[in-house]
């Protein structure tokens, strides 16, 4: 809203750019084909292709590809996750808003995924039941003597899923293992305790894992291996701002031009409102040489403003390689 409380126009030029990027880079299940490099592998490649198509159908891989493609189109980079569970390989795309990662060296550092789970979901995931119970009791205990909640705690618990190479002592609790680093996973949480400035910490699960389940993918990878978020959205930050600015200027002019404003030097008209007080056919009596005239508040040079906004829209198309 502006200083007068009026809604500002949002002239969205980013969504169309993102959609063009998505359509230009979209991959479907049918596009994923296995071809043998040797004649003796023809039968094996055929059987493997059948198995691959069956897996993609069971795991709804087409939806994964669409989600992945939209994330890439918007941000240029996306993080995918593959989990092996009960004989299944489960793919997913993790939103950037749910991740805490190192931007410069994604591969070698910790990956932390933020989860919002209900009490029922915590138990369904097979975490340590005693810890879940303690965590939920701690949340319920944070109330005054009159049973009023001390905060706005809802039914969701913020959980941190940590993956990476950490000292083996984190699992064994032995000092001799401090210098040995192994791939492991921890499910942890914390919340403010009843003592001001202190926190209760909870470890719902910890254990070793064979490999890192996260993978960084990019349409245009950074040459140094860092995370590159220069996608269709970030590319148009300035263009979006200037198009909005121009649309607001045009709207303000049109709002002013739509008003009927009159002027006169005759004090008899003070406090009168033409919209409410004057009907068709009314005769207005004014003092000599003090007529009631309309103020010229027509919009001026809207075309120049439109041309200015059009330049930024044209630039946005050139930046993101968008054409009709």
Buried (B, 14 or more C-beta within 10 A) or exposed (E): EEEEEEEEEEBEBBEBBBBBBBEEEBEEBEEEEBEBEEEEEEEEBEEEBEEBBEEBEEBEBBEBBBBBBBBBBBBBBBBBBEEEEEEEEBBBBBEBEEBEBBEEEBEEEBBBBBBEBEBEBBBEBEBBEEBBEBBBEBBEEBBEEEEEEEEEBEEEBEBBBBBBBBBBBBBEEEEEBEEEBBBBBBBBBBBBBEEEEEEBEBBBBBEEBEEBBBEBBBBEBBEEEBBBBBBBBEBBEEBBEBBBBBBBBBBBBEEEEEEEEBEBEBEEBEEEEBEEEEEEEEEBEEEEEEEBEEEEEEBEEBEEBEEBBEBBBEBBBEBBEBEE
